[in-house]
């Protein structure tokens, strides 16, 4: 019996090797949408490959750490990766991502929103394939906005107007003030909306990076965050408030205005269906573009989402790019938006009737993605983001006269190895 088993094992291995290559797609946790797309693409491949998913840790930093460590070891099992855009330069710079063939780059760039293309680019080259793209909108309670004399649906509004409106109605302004990546997202959007950049030369080596925080744009960002913190405009939960906490406050009796991702719409609808939220709350929600810092400049909303990278050490690079092209087909992006709530990077997907029905604010999301600004694109993003969180928290401590310079000095020292995070 033992001898028989020994003979069968090599035969099974030969059978597996004679079938189509099995590609492993490392994905961020979701509601099953990426696994379904993998199944669809396997069916469409006609035997060219079989696509299987492997789920990464829940938080983006742990995803980055695991992938970077394995790619540094030249792990051949990493065929495809769902990548958070801020960490793409860190993987592209040392050659951990397979170069995208020119014909593939041309096809996957067609009809893609500008924010997603910017986030997928490093060194003036497309290094990842845009998959889904995320952005924050200004969500507002129509009743509060009307009482305050604001109509964000018809004309852009500024942060100052939103702050004054929520204060005049004795309501809370929902923003993310927790010491987390969400704070970096907020800081970057404010600095970019004011016409500045956190990093002036993001492709430079660590010891040559120049920060743009100690500037009019940096001080404008600090003024907004500091005022919201000091004047208690967001309520006592601000120092620990993340995206979900912001949504809960916004849905409550003191909700007024909120900057947040589109997930809040299906989440609120689900709350209504479960009986946890009144239908009148959902009916009272409006949406508009992210607030402007300066009324003379259009806002640069946050950009997030997921791009697809092909591992440089994969044994099946050609098949992996074929799979990536299948994954990002507009019909798959429509499915992923409707079923998992993650917006498309492809503009044609926004016109699908299913999308409009599920997300009536889809046209505003699309416009926001065209204006959106990625976070600093540098191989040293972790140091920059952690440094921002260290020096801009809690929000009540932020001072436009001191915080931008303090933050600049601290992050510069970290990048030069003179200071530990």
C-alpha positions as CSV (number, residue, x, y, z in Angstrom):
1,X,0.0,0.0,0.0
2,X,2.8,2.4,0.9
3,X,4.6,1.6,-2.4
4,X,1.4,2.3,-4.3
5,X,1.0,5.7,-2.7
6,X,4.7,6.5,-3.6
7,X,4.0,5.7,-7.2
8,X,0.8,7.8,-7.4
9,X,2.3,11.0,-6.0
10,X,4.7,11.7,-8.9
11,X,1.9,10.9,-11.4
12,X,-0.4,13.5,-9.6
13,X,2.4,16.1,-9.8
14,X,2.8,15.4,-13.5
15,X,-0.9,15.9,-14.0
16,X,-0.9,19.2,-12.2
17,X,2.1,20.4,-14.2
18,X,0.5,19.5,-17.5
19,X,-2.6,21.7,-16.8
20,X,-2.8,25.5,-17.2
21,X,-0.5,27.6,-15.0
22,X,-2.0,28.5,-11.7
23,X,-1.6,32.2,-11.0
24,X,-1.8,33.5,-7.4
25,X,-3.4,36.9,-7.0
26,X,-2.6,38.4,-3.5
27,X,-5.6,40.5,-2.6
28,X,-6.7,42.9,0.1
29,X,-9.7,41.7,2.1
30,X,-13.1,42.5,0.6
31,X,-16.6,41.1,0.4
32,X,-15.7,38.4,-2.1
33,X,-15.6,40.5,-5.2
34,X,-12.0,39.8,-6.2
35,X,-12.5,36.1,-5.8
36,X,-15.6,36.2,-8.1
37,X,-13.6,38.2,-10.7
38,X,-10.8,35.6,-10.5
39,X,-13.4,32.9,-11.2
40,X,-14.8,34.9,-14.2
41,X,-11.3,35.5,-15.7
42,X,-10.4,31.8,-15.2
43,X,-13.5,30.9,-17.2
44,X,-12.7,33.5,-19.9
45,X,-9.0,32.4,-20.2
46,X,-9.9,29.3,-22.1
47,X,-7.2,27.2,-20.4
48,X,-4.4,29.9,-20.7
49,X,-4.3,30.1,-16.9
50,X,-6.2,29.5,-13.7
51,X,-6.4,32.4,-11.3
52,X,-6.6,31.9,-7.5
53,X,-6.7,34.4,-4.8
54,X,-4.7,34.6,-1.5
55,X,-5.9,37.1,1.1
56,X,-3.4,39.6,2.6
57,X,-3.7,41.1,6.1
58,X,-6.5,43.6,6.6
59,X,-4.4,46.8,7.2
60,X,-2.4,48.3,4.3
61,X,0.8,48.6,6.2
62,X,0.9,44.9,7.0
63,X,0.1,44.1,3.3
64,X,3.0,46.2,2.3
65,X,5.4,44.6,4.8
66,X,4.5,41.1,3.7
67,X,4.8,41.7,0.0
68,X,8.0,43.8,0.2
69,X,9.7,41.1,2.3
70,X,8.7,38.3,0.0
71,X,9.6,40.2,-3.1
72,X,13.0,41.1,-1.7
73,X,13.5,37.3,-1.4
74,X,12.6,36.9,-5.1
75,X,9.4,34.9,-4.3
76,X,8.3,33.3,-7.5
77,X,4.8,32.6,-6.2
78,X,3.7,36.2,-6.3
79,X,2.1,36.6,-9.7
80,X,-0.4,39.4,-9.2
81,X,-0.9,41.8,-6.3
82,X,-3.6,44.2,-5.3
83,X,-1.6,47.2,-4.2
84,X,-2.4,50.3,-2.2
85,X,-1.2,53.2,-4.4
86,X,1.1,54.9,-1.8
87,X,3.3,51.8,-1.5
88,X,3.8,51.4,-5.3
89,X,7.0,53.4,-5.6
90,X,8.6,51.4,-2.8
91,X,8.1,48.2,-4.8
92,X,8.8,49.8,-8.2
93,X,12.1,51.5,-7.4
94,X,14.0,48.3,-6.5
95,X,12.6,46.4,-9.5
96,X,10.1,44.2,-7.7
97,X,7.4,44.9,-10.3
98,X,7.5,43.4,-13.8
99,X,7.6,46.2,-16.4
100,X,4.3,46.6,-18.2
101,X,4.6,45.9,-22.0
102,X,3.8,49.0,-24.1
103,X,0.8,47.5,-25.7
104,X,-0.7,46.5,-22.4
105,X,0.0,49.9,-20.9
106,X,-1.8,51.5,-23.8
107,X,-4.9,49.3,-23.4
108,X,-5.2,49.6,-19.6
109,X,-4.8,53.4,-19.7
110,X,-7.7,53.9,-22.1
111,X,-10.7,55.7,-20.5
112,X,-9.1,55.7,-17.1
113,X,-9.6,58.6,-14.6
114,X,-6.6,60.9,-14.2
115,X,-6.3,60.3,-10.5
116,X,-5.9,56.6,-11.1
117,X,-3.3,57.1,-13.8
118,X,-1.3,59.4,-11.6
119,X,-1.4,56.9,-8.7
120,X,-0.2,54.0,-11.0
121,X,2.8,55.9,-12.4
122,X,6.4,56.0,-11.1
123,X,9.3,57.6,-12.9
124,X,7.0,58.8,-15.6
125,X,6.0,55.3,-16.5
126,X,2.9,53.2,-15.8
127,X,4.1,50.6,-13.4
128,X,0.8,49.1,-12.2
129,X,-2.6,48.5,-13.8
130,X,-5.4,50.8,-12.5
131,X,-8.1,48.6,-11.0
132,X,-10.5,50.5,-8.8
133,X,-10.2,54.1,-7.7
134,X,-11.5,55.7,-4.6
135,X,-12.1,59.3,-3.5
136,X,-13.8,61.3,-0.8
137,X,-16.8,63.4,-1.3
138,X,-18.4,66.0,0.8
139,X,-21.5,64.4,2.3
140,X,-24.1,66.7,4.0
141,X,-27.4,66.6,5.7
142,X,-29.7,68.6,3.4
143,X,-31.7,70.0,6.3
144,X,-28.6,71.4,8.0
145,X,-27.1,72.8,4.9
146,X,-30.4,74.5,4.0
147,X,-30.8,76.0,7.5
148,X,-27.2,77.3,7.2
149,X,-27.9,78.8,3.8
150,X,-25.6,76.5,1.9
151,X,-26.3,74.5,-1.3
152,X,-23.2,72.4,-2.1
153,X,-25.1,70.6,-4.9
154,X,-25.2,73.8,-7.0
155,X,-21.9,75.5,-6.2
156,X,-18.5,74.5,-4.7
157,X,-18.1,75.2,-1.0
158,X,-15.0,76.0,1.0
159,X,-13.8,74.5,4.3
160,X,-14.5,77.8,5.9
161,X,-18.1,77.8,4.8
162,X,-18.6,74.2,6.0
163,X,-17.0,75.0,9.4
164,X,-19.1,78.0,9.9
165,X,-22.3,76.3,8.8
166,X,-21.9,73.3,11.2
167,X,-21.0,75.7,14.0
168,X,-24.0,77.9,13.4
169,X,-26.3,74.9,13.6
170,X,-24.6,73.5,16.7
171,X,-23.8,70.3,14.8
172,X,-20.6,68.2,14.4
173,X,-18.4,68.3,11.3
174,X,-17.3,64.7,10.6
175,X,-13.6,64.4,9.7
176,X,-10.9,61.8,10.4
177,X,-8.6,63.0,13.2
178,X,-7.3,59.6,14.5
179,X,-3.5,59.0,14.5
180,X,-3.7,56.8,11.5
181,X,-3.4,56.8,7.7
182,X,-6.7,58.7,7.5
183,X,-5.0,61.7,9.0
184,X,-2.3,61.7,6.3
185,X,-5.1,61.5,3.7
186,X,-6.7,64.6,5.2
187,X,-3.5,66.6,5.4
188,X,-2.5,65.7,1.8
189,X,-5.9,66.7,0.4
190,X,-5.8,70.1,2.2
191,X,-2.2,70.9,1.1
192,X,-2.9,69.9,-2.5
193,X,-6.2,71.8,-2.5
194,X,-4.3,74.9,-1.4
195,X,-1.9,74.5,-4.3
196,X,1.0,72.8,-2.6
197,X,2.6,69.5,-2.2
198,X,3.9,67.6,0.9
199,X,7.0,66.5,-1.1
200,X,8.4,68.8,-3.7
201,X,10.8,66.2,-5.3
202,X,9.2,62.8,-4.4
203,X,11.6,60.8,-6.7
204,X,14.7,62.0,-4.9
205,X,16.8,59.8,-2.5
206,X,15.8,60.0,1.2
207,X,18.6,62.4,2.2
208,X,17.6,64.8,-0.7
209,X,13.8,64.9,-0.3
210,X,12.5,68.4,0.2
211,X,9.2,68.9,2.0
212,X,6.7,71.6,1.0
213,X,4.8,71.9,4.3
214,X,6.4,75.1,5.5
215,X,4.5,77.1,2.9
216,X,1.3,79.0,2.4
217,X,-0.4,75.8,1.5
218,X,0.9,73.9,4.5
219,X,-0.1,76.7,6.8
220,X,-3.6,76.8,5.3
221,X,-4.0,73.1,5.9
222,X,-2.8,73.5,9.5
223,X,-5.2,76.4,10.0
224,X,-8.2,74.3,9.0
225,X,-7.2,71.2,11.1
226,X,-6.2,73.3,14.1
227,X,-9.3,75.3,14.1
228,X,-11.6,72.2,13.9
229,X,-9.7,70.7,16.8
230,X,-9.4,73.8,19.0
231,X,-13.0,75.0,18.5
232,X,-14.4,71.5,19.1
233,X,-16.2,71.6,15.7
234,X,-15.9,67.8,15.3
235,X,-16.8,66.9,18.9
236,X,-14.8,65.2,21.6
237,X,-14.2,62.0,19.5
238,X,-12.0,63.8,17.0
239,X,-8.5,62.5,18.2
240,X,-9.7,58.9,17.7
241,X,-12.2,59.4,14.9
242,X,-11.7,57.2,11.8
243,X,-13.9,56.7,8.7
244,X,-16.5,54.5,10.4
245,X,-16.7,56.8,13.5
246,X,-17.2,59.8,11.2
247,X,-20.1,58.0,9.5
248,X,-21.8,57.1,12.8
249,X,-21.6,60.8,14.0
250,X,-22.9,62.0,10.6
251,X,-25.9,59.6,10.8
252,X,-26.7,60.9,14.3
253,X,-28.7,63.8,15.6
254,X,-25.7,66.1,15.5
255,X,-24.5,65.2,12.0
256,X,-24.0,68.0,9.5
257,X,-21.2,67.7,7.0
258,X,-18.7,64.9,6.4
259,X,-15.7,64.1,4.2
260,X,-15.6,60.4,3.6
261,X,-15.4,57.6,1.0
262,X,-18.4,56.3,-1.0
263,X,-18.8,53.3,1.3
264,X,-21.0,55.4,3.5
265,X,-23.9,55.2,1.0
266,X,-24.4,51.4,0.9
267,X,-23.6,51.3,4.7
268,X,-26.3,53.8,5.5
269,X,-28.8,52.0,3.1
270,X,-28.0,48.7,4.9
271,X,-28.6,50.4,8.3
272,X,-32.0,51.5,7.0
273,X,-32.8,48.0,5.8
274,X,-31.8,46.5,9.2
275,X,-33.9,49.0,11.1
276,X,-30.9,50.6,12.8
277,X,-31.3,53.9,10.9
278,X,-34.4,55.8,10.0
279,X,-35.3,56.2,6.3
280,X,-35.5,60.0,6.9
281,X,-31.7,60.0,7.6
282,X,-31.0,58.4,4.2
283,X,-33.4,60.8,2.5
284,X,-31.6,63.8,4.1
285,X,-28.2,62.9,2.7
286,X,-26.7,65.0,-0.1
287,X,-23.3,64.8,-1.8
288,X,-20.9,67.2,-3.5
289,X,-17.3,67.6,-4.4
290,X,-14.7,67.8,-1.7
291,X,-14.5,71.3,-0.1
292,X,-12.1,73.9,-1.4
293,X,-9.4,75.4,0.7
294,X,-9.4,78.6,-1.5
295,X,-12.5,79.5,-3.4
296,X,-10.3,80.5,-6.3
297,X,-8.9,76.9,-6.7
298,X,-10.7,73.7,-7.3
299,X,-10.3,71.1,-4.6
300,X,-7.9,68.1,-4.9
301,X,-9.8,65.4,-3.2
302,X,-8.1,62.3,-1.7
303,X,-7.3,59.4,-4.0
304,X,-7.2,55.8,-2.9
305,X,-8.1,52.5,-4.4
306,X,-6.2,49.4,-5.6
307,X,-3.9,48.9,-8.6
308,X,-2.6,45.6,-9.9
309,X,1.1,44.8,-9.9
310,X,2.8,41.8,-11.5
311,X,5.6,40.3,-9.6
312,X,9.0,40.6,-11.3
313,X,10.0,37.1,-10.3
314,X,6.8,35.3,-11.4
315,X,7.2,32.4,-13.7
316,X,4.1,33.5,-15.6
317,X,4.5,37.2,-16.3
318,X,2.8,37.1,-19.7
319,X,-0.2,35.2,-18.3
320,X,-0.3,37.5,-15.2
321,X,-0.6,40.6,-17.5
322,X,-3.4,38.8,-19.4
323,X,-5.2,38.2,-16.2
324,X,-4.7,41.8,-15.1
325,X,-6.3,43.0,-18.3
326,X,-9.2,40.7,-17.7
327,X,-9.7,41.8,-14.1
328,X,-10.0,45.5,-15.1
329,X,-12.5,45.0,-17.9
330,X,-15.3,47.6,-17.4
331,X,-17.9,44.9,-16.8
332,X,-15.8,43.6,-13.9
333,X,-15.4,47.1,-12.5
334,X,-19.2,47.6,-12.7
335,X,-19.7,44.4,-10.9
336,X,-17.2,45.3,-8.2
337,X,-18.7,48.7,-7.6
338,X,-22.3,47.5,-7.4
339,X,-21.6,44.5,-5.3
340,X,-18.6,45.6,-3.1
341,X,-18.9,49.4,-3.2
342,X,-15.5,50.1,-4.8
343,X,-15.6,52.7,-7.6
344,X,-14.2,52.0,-11.1
345,X,-11.1,53.5,-12.5
346,X,-12.6,53.2,-16.0
347,X,-14.8,56.1,-16.9
348,X,-17.1,54.0,-19.1
349,X,-18.1,51.9,-16.1
350,X,-19.7,55.0,-14.5
351,X,-22.3,55.1,-17.3
352,X,-23.7,51.7,-16.6
353,X,-27.3,51.8,-15.5
354,X,-26.6,49.4,-12.6
355,X,-24.0,51.8,-11.3
356,X,-26.3,54.8,-11.5
357,X,-29.1,52.9,-9.7
358,X,-26.8,51.7,-6.9
359,X,-24.8,54.9,-6.6
360,X,-26.8,58.0,-7.7
361,X,-23.7,60.1,-6.9
362,X,-21.6,58.2,-9.4
363,X,-21.1,61.3,-11.7
364,X,-19.7,63.3,-8.7
365,X,-17.4,60.4,-7.8
366,X,-16.1,60.3,-11.4
367,X,-15.5,64.1,-11.4
368,X,-13.8,63.9,-8.0
369,X,-11.4,61.2,-9.3
370,X,-10.4,63.4,-12.2
371,X,-9.4,66.1,-9.7
372,X,-8.0,63.8,-7.1
373,X,-4.4,64.0,-5.9
374,X,-2.4,60.9,-4.8
375,X,-0.6,61.0,-1.5
376,X,3.2,61.6,-1.8
377,X,4.6,59.1,-4.3
378,X,8.0,58.1,-2.8
379,X,9.8,54.9,-1.8
380,X,9.9,56.5,1.7
381,X,6.2,56.9,2.0
382,X,6.0,55.1,5.3
383,X,8.5,57.5,6.9
384,X,6.6,60.5,5.5
385,X,3.2,59.3,6.5
386,X,4.2,58.2,10.0
387,X,6.0,61.5,10.5
388,X,2.9,63.5,9.6
389,X,0.8,61.5,12.0
390,X,3.4,62.1,14.8
391,X,3.5,65.9,14.3
392,X,-0.1,66.7,13.3
393,X,-1.8,64.9,16.1
394,X,-4.0,65.6,18.0
395,X,-5.7,68.1,15.7
396,X,-6.2,70.5,18.6
397,X,-2.4,70.8,18.9
398,X,-1.9,71.9,15.2
399,X,-0.7,75.5,14.9
400,X,-0.2,77.1,11.5
401,X,2.7,79.1,12.8
402,X,4.7,76.1,14.2
403,X,3.3,72.7,13.0
404,X,4.5,72.9,9.3
405,X,8.0,73.7,10.3
406,X,8.1,71.3,13.2
407,X,6.8,68.6,10.9
408,X,9.3,69.4,8.2
409,X,12.2,69.2,10.7
410,X,11.0,65.9,12.2
411,X,10.4,64.1,8.9
412,X,13.6,65.5,7.4
413,X,15.6,64.1,10.4
414,X,13.9,60.7,10.1
415,X,14.7,60.5,6.3
416,X,18.3,61.4,7.0
417,X,18.6,58.8,9.8
418,X,19.1,61.4,12.5
419,X,15.7,60.7,14.2
420,X,13.7,57.6,14.9
421,X,10.0,57.4,14.4
